């Protein structure tokens, strides 16, 4: 008979009876029990929430006035700069509301879980109040410019963005169109702020260029999250890499074709015809370069792609320079 003591019943001096451990895991659906930092932490969190890096997107308001040669006029330049500031305020307001609505899903994302609202750094009432104030400032600024159409465009932008946060982001394909609309409305805002007629080709390039970038963003999310993408957002489970590459190919093809036709249209009867035609080269190369970066998984944040790739920046400068010479020579 084995007379050795049972370690479970008679633990030695260096042993303890077995006790099951219960590891508490946070519920990703419920509010996190996080202590807020000092006021400086909340202020810093709000600054991150309004996303100043993404104000780069609002530079699209300069596209139509620049293409029409209006930026040399003092009033047109002032109105365009005002429209830029107005859209920065409105966009930051939508980011506050979006992060409040997306806080539970963001906690399941490897990168977005660090957003201040999802992390509990910024209280929800503070974020909602900040968003409301930014909306009011944007509405007041658009009214001061004295362009009623700009108020309509701004209201459309806010409505589409909030509808996306509340519902449209859950509808596959429709969500691509909703996010793309935000880019297109920025481009339209520059035209209505300066009373510049918008060419059909300009709108086609804006629409499909935006769709190209937004699809690249979705493709990067699918690549980054893998099989867990449905836990972050249900629509990501409906997208396959093959479908997203198809949409991206169609969008980039139409955008490049539209730009070529727009450049040829601008060249007709213009002394700067050759410069408009030459601008096609950096535009096409820029689209192809951006597509290469998307395939490398770097399309998750368009502003980071633009700010982080020197080749893309040089192509953008070349495009702007050639087009500017054609317009302002």
N, C-alpha and C positions, 0 to 999 in steps of 0.2 A: 504494500500500500504506500502511495506517495504521501509522506508526512510534511512536505514543504508547505509553508504558509501560502495561502491564496493572497496575492498582492492586492486584489480588489477588496478583500475583507480585512486583511491585516497589512496595511501599507507600512513600508519601512520608513526609516527616518528621513529619507530623501524623496519619498513618494507621497502623493496625495490621492485620496479616493477619486475615481473618475467622476467628473461633473460635466455634463454637457454644456457647451457654451452656446449662447444665443447671440447671434450677431445682428444688430439692428441695421436695416438698410432703409435709406430714405425713400419715401413714396414719391415717384416722379410726377404724380398727378396732383398731389397736395402742395400747399404752400410750404417752402422750406423754413425751418425754425432757425433762422440766421439772425444774429445780432447785427444791427446796423452800425457802421462805423461813425466817427465824428462827422460834423457838418462838412468838413473838407472832403471826406470820403464821398458824401452824397453829391457835392458839387462836382467832384471829379467824375463820379458815375454818370451824372447828367450830361457832362461834356462828352463822355464816350457814347451816351445814348443818342445824342443828336447827330452823331457821325459826321464831323466836319470834313473827314477825308472824302466822303461821298458827295460833298458839294461840287466836286469836279464834274459830276454828271450835269449839273445845272449850267455848265459852260455851253451846252447845246443852244441856249437862248441867243448866243452870239452868231450862230451859224447863218440864219436867214439874213439878218442885217449885214453881216460881213460879205456874204455872197452877192448882195445887192449893191455893195459899195456905199453903204450908209454910215459906216462907223467913223467916217471923216467929218460927219455933221455933228455938231456939239449936242444938239437936243436928242438926236437919235442915239448917240453914244450914251447920254445920261439916262434915257429911257431904258436902254438895253441893260445897263448896269443896275438900274432899279429893278428890272424884271429878274435879273440874276439874284439879287438879294431877296426879293419876294419869294422866289422858288426855293431858295435855301431855307428860309423860315418855314415855308409850308412843308417841305420835304422833312425837315427835322421834327416838325409836329407829327407827321405821319409815322416817323420812326418811333416816337414815344408811344403812340397808341398801338402800333404793331407789336412792339416788344411786350407791352402789357398783355395783349391778346395771345401772343405766342410763347409766353413765359414757360408754360409746362412742356411744350414741344421742344423749346430751346434747351431745356435741361437734359434732353436725351441726345443732343448733338455735341460731338467732341469739341467743336469750336464755339458754337453759339451759347453753350452753357455758361460761358464766362461773361456774357452780357450783363450789365449791372442790374437790370430788373430781374432777370432769371436767377442771378446769384444772390438776390436779396439786398444788394447795396443801396438801391434806390427804391423807396416805398412806392407802391402803386398809386396812391392819391397824389403824390408829388409828380410822378410821371404824367398822369392824366392832366393835372393842372398845367404843367409845363406845355404839353401838347396843345391844350386849348388856348393858352396865351399866344403861342407861336402862330396858330391859325388866325387869331384875331389880328395880330400884327401884319401877317401876310395879306389878309383881306383889306385892312386899312391902307396898306401901302399900294395895293393894286388900284384902289379907288382914287388915291391921290394922283396917280399918273394921268387919269382922265381918259383912259381907253376902256370903254365898256366891254369890248371883246376880251380884253386881258382878264377881267373879272370872271367872265364865263369860262375861259380856259383854265384859270386857277381853280374855280369851283369844280370843274370837270376832273381835274387832276386829283383834288382831295377826295371827291366822291369815288372815283375809280380805285384809288389807293385804299380807302377805308373799306370799300366793297371787297377788295382783294383780301384784306386782313380778316374780314368777317366770314366770307363765303367763297369767293372766286378761287382762292388758292387751293380749295378742296376739289376743284373741277379740272381734271386733266385736259390739257391743250388750251382750255379757256384761261388758265392761269398764265400760260406763256403770253397770250394776247394782252392780258391785263397789265402785266409788268412791262411789256413792250410799249403799251399805250402811255405809260408814264414818261418814257423817253421821247416819244413822238410829241406829246403835249408840251414838253419843254421846248422842243424845236419850233412848234407852232407859236408858243408864247413870244419868242423873239420877234416873229413876223408881225403879230398883232400889236405888240408894244410899240413898234416903229412904223406901223401901217405899211408894211412891205408885202406886196402880193407874193404868195407862195406858189412856186412852180409845181406842176404835177410830178415831175421827175424828182424834185427835191423831197416831196412827201413820200414817194416810193422808196427812195434811198433811206430816208429816216425810218420808215416803217420796217423794212426788211433788214436794215442794219441793226435796229433794235432787237428784232426777233432773233437774229444771228447771235447777238451777245447774250440775250436771256436764255436761249437754248444751251449755249455753252456753259452758263451758270448752272443750269439743271444737270447737264452732263457731268460737271465736276462734282456736284453733290451726290449723284448716283455712284460715281467712281469712289468717292471718299467714304460713303456710308456702307456700300456693299449690300449685303443681305439684310442689314438692319435699317435700311433707308425707310421702310414702311413705318417703323416706330417713330420716326421724326415727322414724317408727313405722308399720308396715305397715297397721295397722287404720285409720289416717287416710286411706289411699287408698280404703278401702271406704265411707267416709262422704261423702255429697254434702251440700252446703248445704241442698238441698230436704228430704232425709231428716231432718237435724238440726233444721230449723225445724219439721217435723212432730212430732217427738218433744217438742220444747220446747213446742209449742202444746198437745199432749195433757197433758203434765205440769203446765203452768201452769193449764190449765182444771180438772183434777182437784184440784189443790192449792187453788185458790180456792173451788171447790165444797165441798171437804171442810172448809175453814176456816169457811165460812158455816154449814154444818150443825153444826160443833162449837160455834160461837158461839151458835147458836140453842139447842143442847142445854144449854150452860152457863147460858143466860138463863132456862130453865124453872124456875120456883119460886125464882128468885133476886131479891133486892132490887136487885141491880145489873144487871138485865136490859138496860137501855138502853145501858149502857157496853159490854157484850159485843157488842151489835148495832152500835154505832158503831165498834167496833174493826175491823169488816169493811172500812170505807172506806180507812184507811191500809194495811191488808194488801193489798187489791186494787191500790191505786195503787203500792205498793212493788213488787209483782210486775211490773206494767206498766213501771215505771221501770227495773227491772233488765233487762227484755226490751229496752227501748230502748237501754240501754248495751251489751248483747250485740250488737245490730245494728250498733252503732258500732265493734265490734271490741274492746271493753274487758272481755270476760268471761273472759280467760285466767287471771286470778288472782282468785277471789271475794273474798278478804280485801282486795285492793287496790281492788276495786270499792266495797266497803262503806266502807272508810276514806277513799276519795278522792272520794266524791260526797256533797255536803252535803244535797241534796234527799232522797237515800235515807236518810241519817242522821236527818233530821227526821221522815220517815215512820216510821222504826223507833222513835224516841222517842215519837211520838204513839201508835203501836200498843201499845207496852209500857205507856205511861201509862194509856190507856183500859182496857186489860185489867186492869192492877193496881188501878185504882179499882173495877172490877167485882168483883174477888176480895177486896180487903182493906178495902173501905169499911165 
